[in-house]
Amino acid sequence: MAAIVLDEYSRQILSEDQAVDMLYADPTLDINNLCLEDVKKFNTASNKLHLNTMLTHLGELDTDVIQFHKTNQDSWNMPSKYEDMDVAKYIIGLCRTDAELQRVGKELLLYQERGMFKLLSFLVYLVDTMRDNKVVWGVGRGSSVASYILYLIGIHKIDSLYYDLDIEEFLR
């Protein structure tokens, strides 16, 4: 398989062969969301086969790269139940001891300083969805295990409070 090519906005640009491989893997794939190197071949074939599906060339966006990424980081695709949740209150409600409350309070301040509350809401949604669909995920790895909040949410199974792991290892 050819290497993945990304444009300056981190949009994946597919070759014709990559697109065909994806369609073979999933015939129900919505091709309107694919970004191809060259849409002329596809559009010519679609026209000849009377498919009435035409792709547009991936053009420049009307925003700079930094603003594009900021907009995408601020917009999360999740149900309003999670979008509107008071994630700090939810996480505090998971605490059982004063030591847990102190650790969570410290971490919540760090997450808030970095504007990461929407990420935490999304992670609650992700874990709930995985549990509802009986998806198995790993026990945790890397610096994320230093976050007690991620442990409480269920992202990983490593109790960073028990092992006295410093949250700064994750949020540096």
C-alpha positions as CSV (number, residue, x, y, z in Angstrom):
1,M,0.0,0.0,0.0
2,A,1.3,3.5,-0.9
3,A,2.2,5.9,1.8
4,I,-0.5,8.1,3.3
5,V,-0.2,11.7,1.9
6,L,-1.6,14.6,3.9
7,D,-2.0,18.2,2.8
8,E,-1.2,21.1,5.0
9,Y,-4.7,20.8,6.7
10,S,-4.0,17.2,7.5
11,R,-6.6,16.0,5.0
12,Q,-5.7,12.5,3.7
13,I,-5.1,12.6,-0.1
14,L,-5.7,9.2,-1.7
15,S,-4.4,7.8,-4.9
16,E,-6.8,6.0,-7.2
17,D,-5.4,2.6,-6.1
18,Q,-5.9,3.5,-2.4
19,A,-9.5,4.6,-3.1
20,V,-10.2,1.4,-5.0
21,D,-8.7,-0.7,-2.1
22,M,-11.0,1.2,0.3
23,L,-14.1,0.5,-1.9
24,Y,-13.2,-3.2,-2.1
25,A,-12.9,-3.3,1.7
26,D,-16.2,-1.5,2.2
27,P,-18.5,-1.3,-0.9
28,T,-20.9,1.0,1.1
29,L,-18.2,3.6,1.6
30,D,-19.5,7.1,0.9
31,I,-17.1,8.2,-1.8
32,N,-18.2,11.8,-1.6
33,N,-15.9,12.1,1.5
34,L,-12.8,10.9,-0.2
35,C,-10.1,13.3,-1.2
36,L,-8.4,12.0,-4.4
37,E,-5.2,13.2,-6.0
38,D,-7.0,13.5,-9.4
39,V,-10.8,13.5,-9.7
40,K,-10.8,13.6,-13.6
41,K,-10.5,9.9,-14.1
42,F,-13.3,9.1,-11.6
43,N,-15.6,11.8,-13.0
44,T,-15.1,10.6,-16.6
45,A,-15.8,7.0,-15.6
46,S,-18.8,8.0,-13.5
47,N,-20.2,10.0,-16.4
48,K,-19.7,7.1,-18.9
49,L,-21.4,4.7,-16.5
50,H,-24.3,7.2,-15.8
51,L,-23.6,7.0,-12.0
52,N,-24.5,10.7,-11.4
53,T,-21.7,11.0,-8.9
54,M,-19.1,13.6,-9.5
55,L,-16.3,14.5,-7.2
56,T,-14.9,18.0,-6.8
57,H,-11.3,18.8,-6.8
58,L,-9.9,19.3,-3.3
59,G,-9.3,23.0,-3.2
60,E,-7.9,25.5,-0.9
61,L,-9.9,26.3,2.2
62,D,-10.9,29.8,3.1
63,T,-9.1,29.7,6.4
64,D,-5.5,29.4,7.4
65,V,-4.1,26.2,8.7
66,I,-3.9,27.3,12.3
67,Q,-7.5,28.5,12.4
68,F,-8.6,25.3,10.6
69,H,-7.1,23.1,13.2
70,K,-8.4,25.3,16.1
71,T,-12.0,25.1,14.6
72,N,-11.7,21.3,14.3
73,Q,-10.3,21.0,17.8
74,D,-13.2,22.9,19.2
75,S,-15.9,20.8,17.4
76,W,-16.5,17.3,18.6
77,N,-19.0,14.9,17.1
78,M,-20.9,13.5,20.1
79,P,-24.4,13.4,21.4
80,S,-25.7,16.6,23.2
81,K,-25.9,14.5,26.4
82,Y,-22.1,14.5,26.4
83,E,-21.6,17.8,24.7
84,D,-23.6,19.6,27.4
85,M,-22.4,17.6,30.4
86,D,-20.6,19.2,33.3
87,V,-17.6,17.0,33.0
88,A,-15.9,18.3,36.1
89,K,-19.0,17.5,38.2
90,Y,-19.3,14.1,36.5
91,I,-15.6,13.2,37.3
92,I,-15.8,14.6,40.8
93,G,-18.8,12.3,41.3
94,L,-16.6,9.3,40.6
95,C,-14.4,10.0,43.5
96,R,-14.7,8.0,46.7
97,T,-12.0,9.4,49.0
98,D,-10.5,12.8,49.9
99,A,-7.2,11.8,48.3
100,E,-9.1,11.1,45.1
101,L,-10.9,14.4,45.3
102,Q,-7.6,16.3,45.8
103,R,-5.9,14.5,42.9
104,V,-8.9,15.1,40.6
105,G,-9.1,18.7,41.6
106,K,-5.4,19.2,40.7
107,E,-5.9,17.4,37.4
108,L,-9.1,19.3,36.5
109,L,-7.3,22.6,36.9
110,L,-4.6,21.4,34.5
111,Y,-7.1,20.1,32.0
112,Q,-9.0,23.4,32.2
113,E,-5.9,25.5,31.7
114,R,-5.3,23.6,28.5
115,G,-8.9,23.9,27.3
116,M,-9.3,20.1,27.4
117,F,-12.8,19.8,29.0
118,K,-14.5,18.9,25.6
119,L,-11.9,16.2,25.1
120,L,-12.8,14.7,28.5
121,S,-16.5,14.9,27.6
122,F,-15.7,13.1,24.4
123,L,-13.7,10.4,26.2
124,V,-16.6,9.8,28.5
125,Y,-18.8,9.3,25.4
126,L,-16.2,7.1,23.8
127,V,-15.9,4.8,26.8
128,D,-19.7,4.6,27.3
129,T,-20.1,3.7,23.6
130,M,-17.4,1.1,23.7
131,R,-18.9,-0.5,26.9
132,D,-22.4,-0.4,25.3
133,N,-21.1,-2.2,22.2
134,K,-18.9,-4.6,24.2
135,V,-15.7,-3.4,22.6
136,V,-12.5,-4.4,24.3
137,W,-9.7,-1.9,24.7
138,G,-6.3,-2.0,26.2
139,V,-5.2,-1.5,29.8
140,G,-3.4,1.7,29.0
141,R,0.1,2.7,27.9
142,G,2.4,5.6,27.7
143,S,2.1,8.8,29.6
144,S,-1.7,8.7,29.6
145,V,-1.6,6.3,32.6
146,A,-0.3,9.2,34.7
147,S,-3.8,10.8,34.6
148,Y,-6.1,9.7,37.4
149,I,-9.0,11.3,35.6
150,L,-8.5,9.1,32.6
151,Y,-8.4,6.1,35.0
152,L,-11.7,7.1,36.5
153,I,-13.3,7.7,33.1
154,G,-12.1,4.2,32.0
155,I,-9.6,5.1,29.3
156,H,-7.0,2.9,31.1
157,K,-6.8,0.5,34.0
158,I,-3.7,1.9,35.8
159,D,-4.5,3.6,39.1
160,S,-2.0,6.5,39.0
161,L,-2.9,7.6,42.5
162,Y,-2.0,4.1,43.9
163,Y,1.3,4.1,41.9
164,D,2.0,7.8,42.7
165,L,2.4,8.7,39.0
166,D,2.8,12.5,38.4
167,I,0.2,14.0,36.2
168,E,2.9,16.3,34.7
169,E,4.3,13.3,32.9
170,F,1.1,13.3,30.8
171,L,0.4,17.0,30.4
172,R,3.9,18.4,29.8
